[in-house]
């Protein structure tokens, strides 16, 4: 994260990952503004629109 922030300068540094990654960065105080992206997934005999 330190290298990414140094390279980004004043720009934002996005973090991608699952719950474990986000929880780690939240606990370390590295996230200022969380954004959640949800992707619907159909399992089994569902239909695709």
Phi, psi and omega in degrees: 000323180297318179295320180294318179293322178295319180289328183281337183066242181270354183279166178287152174244108180284147177238126178245144178161186180269194184298321182295319178296313181295317179299320179299312182288327175295315181296328180276357179073028183264357183248123178267321185218099180284142174231131183248128178246123180252137178239118180291138180230135178252126178253150174082225186264036179287171179241152179260128181291000000 
